[in-house]
Structures are given as C-alpha cells and as structure tokens.
Amino acid sequence: MELYELIRLEYEHGAGTVRSVARKLGVHRREVRRALENAIPPERKKPERERPKLAAAVPFIDGILEADRRAPRKQRHTAHRIWARLRQEKPGINVAESTVREYVRERKLAMGLVSHEVFVPQSYRFGDEARVDWYEA
C-alpha cells in the first residue's frame, strides 16, 4: 500500500516517467503501471493445489472431526493434535502439519464447528482521535 503511494507521488511530483520511477524505486515497470492505474494493489491469487499425500489421511481426519461434533467443546481436537495423532497412529502417512491444519480449518468451517466471529467493540469519545489529510494543501 505504501509502495503504491510512493510510486504515485514520485510519478506526479518527481521523475515523471514510468522508467525513471521504476529505476529509482527498484521495482518493475509493470508494477509502476499497476500503481498508476489503481491506488490499491490487486489481491494476490493463491493457486489451488492438489494434495496427493493428504488423500490417504482424509478419512482418518474426517472420522476425528465427526467424533468431535458430539464431544464437548473443551474436548475437541485441535489441528496440531490431529496431526500428532496421525503421525502416531498412521506412521505410513507422511503429511506436513500445515497441510493438515489447512484441511482441518476448511472442514471445520464446512461442518459448522466454527461458526462465530469475534469482534472488538470500538467506541471513542468526540475529540479523542482525529485524522486530517493535508496531502493537497
């Protein structure tokens, strides 16, 4: 975000050309053009990948999550605990903890085990916080 602002400022009030801004800030000319088109950087695309190692562990993980559905909240498995059980009970399946954690997060959302969002209420008295933008002045 700050880089895009710096690129736009440098282009308007400094160097003036895409090539010189790119050279000065050490970014690609394509990135300078993106910053000039839009002030907000585009969202990064996360490619969908296959999980061939996880396929063997999916029935085991789903069984644990189904059992957790009937268990009290405090006795439910965490993703780390599921991974540890997988390593202990199924030593032939070698899956990274982050892969198991990501799959458990997806499955818990799909099963409805994690349904609430946490919000922090924010309230301010008048005059406590103020922001003024003096950019154009």
N, C-alpha and C positions, 0 to 999 in steps of 0.2 A: 504494500500500500504506500509506504513512504517512498519507495523507489519510483513508483509511477508519478508521484507528486514532484519528486526531484527532477525526473525526466521532463515533465511538462513545464516546470519552471525554467529549466535550462534551455529548453527549446524556445520558449517565448521571450525570455529576457537575457539569454546568454548566447550560446553558439549560433542557434538559428537554423542549423541544418541537421538532418537525421544522422548523417555520417559523423559529424563532429560531436554530437551529443553521445552517440554510441562509443566513439573513441575515448571521450573524456570520462565517461562513467563506467567504461569497461563492460558494456552489455552488447548484445547483438542488435543489428539494425532492425530486425524483425520485432524485437521486444520494444524498441523505441516507437515503432509504428503502432504497435498494440496500445501502448500507453497514450499515444496521441489520439487514437480512436475512442478510447474509453478510459475514464479515470479509475475504474475499478478493475483489478486483474480478473481474468476469467477463472472459473473453477477448474481445479485440476481433475483430469479424468483418471479414474482408477480402473485399470483393466480387470475384467472378470477372468479369473484363472481356474483351471481345473485343479482338483485336489485328489490325485490318484492314491496317495498314501493314506489319506483320511477315509477313503471309501470303505476300507476294511474295519475302521473303528466306528463308523456311523451307527450301526445297530447297537453297539455297546453303550455309546454316549446317549442315544435316544432312550434306551432302557433306563439308564440312571435318571434322566430328566423326567421320564414318566413316573418313576418311583418318587421323585422329588415333588411332583404335583400333589401327591397325597400326604407328604411329610409336613410337619410344622415348619414354619418359616426359618427358624433358627437352625434346623437340622438339614437344610438343603445344601447340596454340593456347590462349591464354587468351581470356576473353570480350572483353577490350579489343582484343586483336589481331584477333579475328574481326570485331569492329565496324569496326576500321580497314580491314581488307581489304574489307569490304562497301562502305564509303564509297569506296574507291579503285577497286574492280573493277566495282561496280554503282552508278554515281552517280545513277541514276534512282530508286533506293530510298532514301527518307529515313526512317530509323528511329533513335530515341533509343538511346544507349548502355545506359541502364538497362533498356530493354525487351529488348535483345539479351542483356544479362548475365543477366537473369532467365530467359529462354528457354534459354540455354546451361546454366544451373545445373539446370533441370528435365530437359533432355535428357541431360546427363552422368549424373545420378542414374538415369534410366530405362535408359540404355545400360550402366550398371555401370562407368563410367570412374572414378567417385569412390565407393569402397566402404569405406574405412576411416575410423573416427572417432578423434579424438585425445583422450586422457585424460591428465591430470596427476595422478600418484600423490601422495596427501597422507597423511603419517603424522606423528603428533605423539607426543611423549613425555608420559607422565602428568604432569599438573600444569602443563604449558606454557601451555595455553589453557583457560579455563573461562568459562562464562556462567551468570549467576544472574539469574533473573527475580524482581524484588522488586515486581511490579505490585500484587499484592493486599495486601502487607504494610503 
